[in-house]
Amino acid sequence: MTETTNDVLALVRSGWPQIGAIFAVIWWARKIDLRGQGAQDRLDRHEARLQAMERSLQDQAVTLATIKEALSGIKLTLDRMYAEMREKG
């Protein structure tokens, strides 16, 4: 009975480093997985911000083109008024 107990104890003692290594690998893999998920969340958030900025930039470009057209029309009107005033006197 003592010999069997010593064999079991020796088996358990010899397995502890392997069990510890297995748990360490599992913990390490989980830690890397959590970092990857966090990075993916940040990438998704940045992608959404980038798309919003691109939409805003496009809207601003359209507004700027509209303003340029309006200013061009105003310039034509002022040139015409100036020419008429010059003719009158």
Secondary structure by P-SEA (a helix, b strand, c coil): caaaaaaaaaaaaaaaaaaaaaaaaaaaaaaaaaaaaaaaaaaaaaaaaaaaaaaaaaaaaaaaaaaaaaaaaaaaaaaaaaaaaaaac
